[in-house]
Amino acid sequence: MANKDLMIKEINIDDIEYPNLLSEIKNKPKKLYVVGNIEILRRKAISIVGARECTKYGEIVAKKLAYNLAKQNIVIVSGLARGIDKYAHVGAIEAEGKTIAVVAHGLDIIYPKENLEIARKIVELGGAIVSEYPVGIKPEVKNFPARNRIISGLSMGTIVVEAEKKSGALITANYALEQGRNVYAVPGNVFSKKSEGTNSLLKYGAEPVIDVNDIIKQINIYY
């Protein structure tokens, strides 16, 4: 079923198109709204998340990780926010790979507006923009933590590039742990607040991201 003007496809929880990995989580959305290629929702994917106000280091790392994973036909999942999310999508786009943006509002808008061109590129290259919210729902603050369970739920593992002690990226990492998925973290500057969250994840058992090939090997073994 699709909205004829916006080409929004609806996937119900009992439809064959509903993503397998997402179907395994608690509080799975009963319906997804999708613009773009629904087939990639069932492919091998890794989510990359992090600080909205990221450093140049975070930008470079996010783009490189996404690029290298996308070149190996791994779908990149993120939240189309400013900062690390944006650069994760950009890295996948530069690799001409597939990426999924999970948003916290209806698909009749793109938020933030500055990422509109990125959203267009995502769809043009065979990716998808996904939401559990119907047309007309605005990007309210309360919606963002809830959508993070979908980011991790669509993914075999979540990479946190940069995050402060209290951040949406750590919420996504916690969802990933609850869902039994791998959590990876990029080591950061011990003096930077932007790395306090990621370094804490490493302290408590997250896998350090040193070589993206290690992640690819794990994916190929277990999925």
C-alpha positions as CSV (number, residue, x, y, z in Angstrom):
1,M,0.0,0.0,0.0
2,A,1.4,3.4,-0.9
3,N,0.6,7.1,-0.6
4,K,0.3,8.1,-4.3
5,D,1.7,11.6,-3.8
6,L,4.6,10.8,-1.5
7,M,5.2,7.1,-2.5
8,I,5.1,6.0,1.1
9,K,4.8,2.3,1.5
10,E,3.2,0.8,4.6
11,I,4.5,-2.5,6.0
12,N,2.5,-4.2,8.7
13,I,4.0,-6.4,11.3
14,D,2.5,-9.5,9.8
15,D,3.6,-8.7,6.2
16,I,6.3,-10.8,4.5
17,E,8.3,-7.6,3.9
18,Y,8.6,-6.8,7.6
19,P,12.3,-6.9,8.5
20,N,13.4,-10.2,10.1
21,L,15.8,-8.7,12.7
22,L,13.3,-6.0,13.7
23,S,10.6,-8.7,14.3
24,E,12.9,-10.2,17.1
25,I,12.9,-7.1,19.4
26,K,10.6,-6.2,22.2
27,N,8.2,-3.3,21.5
28,K,8.6,-3.8,17.8
29,P,6.6,-1.2,15.7
30,K,3.3,-2.6,14.5
31,K,3.7,-0.7,11.2
32,L,6.5,0.9,9.3
33,Y,6.2,3.7,6.8
34,V,8.9,3.6,4.1
35,V,10.1,5.8,1.2
36,G,12.5,4.0,-1.1
37,N,13.6,0.4,-1.4
38,I,11.9,-1.9,1.2
39,E,14.0,-4.9,0.1
40,I,17.1,-3.5,1.9
41,L,15.3,-3.6,5.3
42,R,15.9,-7.4,5.3
43,R,19.6,-7.2,4.3
44,K,22.8,-7.4,6.5
45,A,23.1,-4.0,8.2
46,I,25.2,-2.2,10.8
47,S,24.1,1.0,12.5
48,I,26.5,3.9,13.0
49,V,25.5,6.6,15.5
50,G,27.0,9.4,17.6
51,A,27.2,13.0,18.7
52,R,25.3,15.7,16.8
53,E,28.0,18.2,17.6
54,C,30.8,15.9,16.6
55,T,34.5,16.7,16.2
56,K,36.4,16.5,12.9
57,Y,37.9,13.2,14.1
58,G,34.4,11.8,14.5
59,E,33.3,13.1,11.1
60,I,36.3,11.4,9.4
61,V,35.9,8.1,11.3
62,A,32.1,7.9,10.7
63,K,32.5,8.5,6.9
64,K,35.4,6.0,6.6
65,L,33.6,3.3,8.5
66,A,30.4,3.7,6.6
67,Y,32.3,3.9,3.3
68,N,34.3,0.7,3.9
69,L,31.3,-1.3,5.2
70,A,29.1,-0.1,2.3
71,K,31.8,-1.2,-0.2
72,Q,31.3,-4.7,1.3
73,N,27.6,-4.6,0.6
74,I,26.7,-3.9,4.3
75,V,23.7,-1.6,4.6
76,I,24.4,1.4,6.9
77,V,21.6,2.4,9.3
78,S,21.5,5.7,11.1
79,G,19.1,8.5,12.1
80,L,19.6,11.3,9.6
81,A,20.5,13.7,12.4
82,R,23.3,16.3,12.4
83,G,26.8,15.1,13.1
84,I,27.8,11.5,13.1
85,D,24.5,10.2,11.7
86,K,24.8,12.6,8.7
87,Y,28.4,11.5,8.0
88,A,27.5,7.9,8.3
89,H,24.9,8.3,5.5
90,V,27.4,10.4,3.5
91,G,30.1,7.7,3.7
92,A,27.7,5.1,2.4
93,I,26.5,7.5,-0.4
94,E,30.1,8.2,-1.4
95,A,30.7,4.4,-1.7
96,E,27.5,4.3,-3.8
97,G,26.2,1.8,-1.2
98,K,22.8,1.4,0.5
99,T,21.8,3.2,3.6
100,I,18.7,3.4,5.8
101,A,17.6,6.6,7.6
102,V,15.3,6.0,10.5
103,V,13.5,9.2,11.5
104,A,11.3,10.2,14.4
105,H,8.5,11.9,12.5
106,G,6.1,11.5,9.5
107,L,7.7,11.0,6.1
108,D,6.0,14.2,4.7
109,I,9.0,16.2,6.1
110,I,12.7,15.8,6.5
111,Y,14.3,17.0,9.8
112,P,16.6,18.7,9.9
113,K,15.9,20.5,6.6
114,E,19.6,20.7,5.9
115,N,19.7,17.0,5.3
116,L,17.1,17.1,2.6
117,E,19.6,16.5,-0.2
118,I,21.1,13.6,1.7
119,A,17.7,12.1,2.0
120,R,17.2,12.4,-1.7
121,K,20.5,10.7,-2.4
122,I,19.7,7.8,0.0
123,V,16.5,7.0,-2.0
124,E,18.2,7.6,-5.4
125,L,20.9,5.0,-4.6
126,G,18.4,2.3,-3.6
127,G,18.3,3.1,0.1
128,A,15.3,3.9,2.3
129,I,13.9,6.3,4.8
130,V,11.8,4.7,7.5
131,S,9.5,5.8,10.3
132,E,6.9,4.2,12.6
133,Y,5.0,7.5,12.5
134,P,2.4,8.4,10.0
135,V,2.3,11.5,7.9
136,G,1.6,14.6,9.9
137,I,3.6,13.7,13.0
138,K,6.2,16.4,13.9
139,P,9.7,15.7,15.2
140,E,8.8,15.9,18.9
141,V,11.6,15.4,21.4
142,K,9.9,12.3,23.0
143,N,9.9,10.5,19.6
144,F,13.7,10.3,19.2
145,P,14.6,7.9,22.0
146,A,11.9,5.5,20.9
147,R,13.1,5.5,17.3
148,N,16.6,4.5,18.4
149,R,15.3,1.0,19.2
150,I,14.4,0.7,15.4
151,I,17.9,1.8,14.4
152,S,19.5,-0.9,16.5
153,G,16.7,-3.4,15.8
154,L,17.4,-3.3,12.0
155,S,21.1,-3.9,12.6
156,M,23.3,-6.8,13.5
157,G,25.4,-4.5,15.5
158,T,25.8,-0.8,16.5
159,I,28.9,1.3,16.2
160,V,29.1,4.4,18.4
161,V,31.7,6.8,17.0
162,E,31.4,9.7,19.5
163,A,29.1,10.3,22.4
164,E,29.0,12.2,25.7
165,K,28.0,10.5,28.9
166,K,24.3,11.2,28.4
167,S,23.4,11.0,24.7
168,G,21.0,9.5,22.2
169,A,23.8,7.3,20.9
170,L,24.2,5.6,24.2
171,I,20.4,5.0,24.3
172,T,20.8,3.2,20.9
173,A,23.7,1.2,22.3
174,N,21.6,0.1,25.3
175,Y,18.8,-0.9,23.0
176,A,21.3,-3.0,21.0
177,L,22.5,-4.7,24.2
178,E,18.9,-5.5,25.2
179,Q,18.3,-6.9,21.7
180,G,21.3,-9.2,21.9
181,R,23.2,-7.3,19.2
182,N,26.9,-6.5,19.1
183,V,28.0,-3.0,20.4
184,Y,31.2,-1.5,19.0
185,A,32.8,1.8,20.1
186,V,35.5,4.0,18.5
187,P,38.3,4.8,21.0
188,G,38.5,8.6,21.5
189,N,40.5,11.4,23.1
190,V,40.4,10.8,26.9
191,F,40.3,14.6,27.4
192,S,37.3,15.1,25.1
193,K,33.7,15.2,26.4
194,K,32.6,13.8,23.0
195,S,34.5,10.6,23.8
196,E,33.4,10.1,27.4
197,G,30.5,7.9,26.4
198,T,32.4,5.8,23.9
199,N,35.3,5.3,26.2
200,S,32.9,4.3,28.9
201,L,31.3,1.7,26.6
202,L,34.8,0.3,25.9
203,K,35.5,0.1,29.7
204,Y,32.4,-2.0,30.2
205,G,32.9,-4.4,27.4
206,A,32.0,-2.9,24.0
207,E,34.2,-4.1,21.2
208,P,36.8,-1.5,20.0
209,V,36.6,-0.6,16.3
210,I,40.1,-0.9,15.0
211,D,39.6,-2.6,11.7
212,V,36.3,-2.7,9.9
213,N,37.3,-6.2,8.5
214,D,36.8,-7.6,12.0
215,I,33.2,-6.5,12.0
216,I,32.6,-7.9,8.5
217,K,34.1,-11.3,9.6
218,Q,31.7,-11.4,12.5
219,I,28.7,-10.6,10.3
220,N,29.7,-13.3,7.8
221,I,30.1,-15.9,10.6
222,Y,27.0,-15.3,12.6
223,Y,24.5,-14.0,10.0
